[in-house]
Amino acid sequence: MITVRLAMENDLPQILDIYNDIIRNTTAVYYYEPHTLEMRKQWFEERKQKGFPVFVAEEEGVILGMSSIGPFRVPTAYQFSVENTVHVAAHARGRGVGKLLMPPIIDAAKELKMHTIIAGIDASNEVSLGLHKRFGFVEVAHFKEVGFKFDRWLDLKFLQLMLPQSP
Ligand SMILES: CC(C)(COP(=O)(O)OP(=O)(O)OC[C@H]1O[C@@H](n2cnc3c(N)ncnc32)[C@H](O)[C@@H]1OP(=O)(O)O)[C@@H](O)C(=O)NCCC(=O)NCCS
């Protein structure tokens, strides 16, 4: 059975493996170089300090994927906007894990009184675009050729989910 729960520090090596495989083999994230465990620990610590949750999907002790929300941008006026992340291990894709990882971050954003969630998605990533649209995200921006990876230009889309909360 697949369960979704809050991530713990000892999940970080598996979360890192999933992320680094995505860096190495896809344009879903725009980094070129794999991240280190130290970088992941620092990221996790920052999320915890700011009160932003990280969720994992787990099956028999194996982490299949993760999702999280974090700040959209630094200046204070962005305080009611968050950006989301969702990643599933290559061997577990297409089994509904992404769908399980979305509701907890949407609920968390509501609990944190956020007004909107933004997803930055590579324009060629049909699965992620489909996943986010399924949860009500709407495309609001399409940036042309802002990334360059694997010898080609990458377009980035922003999708947005508005939430009812206002300050
Ligand atoms: C994108 C990703 C998170 C989706 O997770 P997943 O577990 O593979 O997806 P699921 O099996 O839960 O499928 C969820 C939904 O995706 C959408 N989807 C799947 N394949 C699709 C396709 N070819 N075209 C459009 N939408 C598609 C559908 O809405 C599907 O739900 P449905 O089958 O009930 O209609 C995962 O594939 C992944 O991590 N990919 C690599 C990294 C990545 O792209 N991360 C997102 C960065 S923005």
The ligand as an SDF file (V2000), in Angstrom:
LIG
                    3D

 48 50  0  0  0  0  0  0  0  0999 V2000
    5.0790   14.5810  -13.3590 C   0  0  0  0  0  0  0  0  0  0  0  0
    5.0180   13.4880  -12.2980 C   0  0  0  0  0  0  0  0  0  0  0  0
    5.2080   14.1160  -10.9180 C   0  0  0  0  0  0  0  0  0  0  0  0
    3.6110   12.8370  -12.3770 C   0  0  0  0  0  0  0  0  0  0  0  0
    3.5520   11.8080  -11.4130 O   0  0  0  0  0  0  0  0  0  0  0  0
    3.0350   10.3380  -11.8090 P   0  0  0  0  0  0  0  0  0  0  0  0
    2.9730    9.5590  -10.5740 O   0  0  0  0  0  0  0  0  0  0  0  0
    3.8560    9.8260  -12.9350 O   0  0  0  0  0  0  0  0  0  0  0  0
    1.5820   10.6850  -12.3630 O   0  0  0  0  0  0  0  0  0  0  0  0
    0.2160    9.9310  -12.0550 P   0  0  0  0  0  0  0  0  0  0  0  0
    0.3520    8.4730  -12.3980 O   0  0  0  0  0  0  0  0  0  0  0  0
   -0.2350   10.2870  -10.6810 O   0  0  0  0  0  0  0  0  0  0  0  0
   -0.7200   10.6000  -13.1610 O   0  0  0  0  0  0  0  0  0  0  0  0
   -1.3560   11.7700  -12.8050 C   0  0  0  0  0  0  0  0  0  0  0  0
   -2.0050   12.5100  -13.9390 C   0  0  0  0  0  0  0  0  0  0  0  0
   -1.0320   13.0100  -14.8430 O   0  0  0  0  0  0  0  0  0  0  0  0
   -1.7180   13.3090  -16.0380 C   0  0  0  0  0  0  0  0  0  0  0  0
   -1.0550   12.6350  -17.1300 N   0  0  0  0  0  0  0  0  0  0  0  0
   -0.3860   11.4710  -17.1090 C   0  0  0  0  0  0  0  0  0  0  0  0
    0.1100   11.2160  -18.3370 N   0  0  0  0  0  0  0  0  0  0  0  0
   -0.2730   12.2340  -19.1240 C   0  0  0  0  0  0  0  0  0  0  0  0
   -0.0500   12.5720  -20.4860 C   0  0  0  0  0  0  0  0  0  0  0  0
    0.6670   11.7850  -21.2920 N   0  0  0  0  0  0  0  0  0  0  0  0
   -0.5630   13.7330  -20.9560 N   0  0  0  0  0  0  0  0  0  0  0  0
   -1.2760   14.5420  -20.1480 C   0  0  0  0  0  0  0  0  0  0  0  0
   -1.5110   14.2750  -18.8420 N   0  0  0  0  0  0  0  0  0  0  0  0
   -1.0070   13.1430  -18.3500 C   0  0  0  0  0  0  0  0  0  0  0  0
   -3.1300   12.7980  -15.9000 C   0  0  0  0  0  0  0  0  0  0  0  0
   -3.9380   13.8610  -15.4480 O   0  0  0  0  0  0  0  0  0  0  0  0
   -2.9550   11.7540  -14.7980 C   0  0  0  0  0  0  0  0  0  0  0  0
   -4.1310   11.5020  -14.1400 O   0  0  0  0  0  0  0  0  0  0  0  0
   -5.2590   10.5430  -14.8250 P   0  0  0  0  0  0  0  0  0  0  0  0
   -4.5180    9.3750  -15.3940 O   0  0  0  0  0  0  0  0  0  0  0  0
   -6.1660   10.1780  -13.7050 O   0  0  0  0  0  0  0  0  0  0  0  0
   -5.8990   11.3930  -15.8520 O   0  0  0  0  0  0  0  0  0  0  0  0
    6.0820   12.3780  -12.5360 C   0  0  0  0  0  0  0  0  0  0  0  0
    5.8390   11.7870  -13.7880 O   0  0  0  0  0  0  0  0  0  0  0  0
    7.5010   12.8720  -12.4610 C   0  0  0  0  0  0  0  0  0  0  0  0
    8.0450   13.0230  -11.3840 O   0  0  0  0  0  0  0  0  0  0  0  0
    8.1280   13.1450  -13.6130 N   0  0  0  0  0  0  0  0  0  0  0  0
    9.5130   13.5940  -13.6560 C   0  0  0  0  0  0  0  0  0  0  0  0
    9.7540   14.8510  -12.8710 C   0  0  0  0  0  0  0  0  0  0  0  0
    8.7080   15.8980  -13.1300 C   0  0  0  0  0  0  0  0  0  0  0  0
    8.2880   16.1040  -14.2600 O   0  0  0  0  0  0  0  0  0  0  0  0
    8.3050   16.6000  -12.0640 N   0  0  0  0  0  0  0  0  0  0  0  0
    7.3860   17.6860  -12.1740 C   0  0  0  0  0  0  0  0  0  0  0  0
    8.1420   18.9360  -12.3990 C   0  0  0  0  0  0  0  0  0  0  0  0
    7.0370   20.3110  -12.6600 S   0  0  0  0  0  0  0  0  0  0  0  0
  1  2  1  0
  2  3  1  0
  2  4  1  0
  2 36  1  0
  4  5  1  0
  5  6  1  0
  6  7  2  0
  6  8  1  0
  6  9  1  0
  9 10  1  0
 10 11  2  0
 10 12  1  0
 10 13  1  0
 13 14  1  0
 14 15  1  0
 15 16  1  0
 15 30  1  0
 16 17  1  0
 17 18  1  0
 17 28  1  0
 18 19  1  0
 18 27  1  0
 19 20  2  0
 20 21  1  0
 21 22  1  0
 21 27  2  0
 22 23  1  0
 22 24  2  0
 24 25  1  0
 25 26  2  0
 26 27  1  0
 28 29  1  0
 28 30  1  0
 30 31  1  0
 31 32  1  0
 32 33  2  0
 32 34  1  0
 32 35  1  0
 36 37  1  0
 36 38  1  0
 38 39  2  0
 38 40  1  0
 40 41  1  0
 41 42  1  0
 42 43  1  0
 43 44  2  0
 43 45  1  0
 45 46  1  0
 46 47  1  0
 47 48  1  0
M  END
$$$$
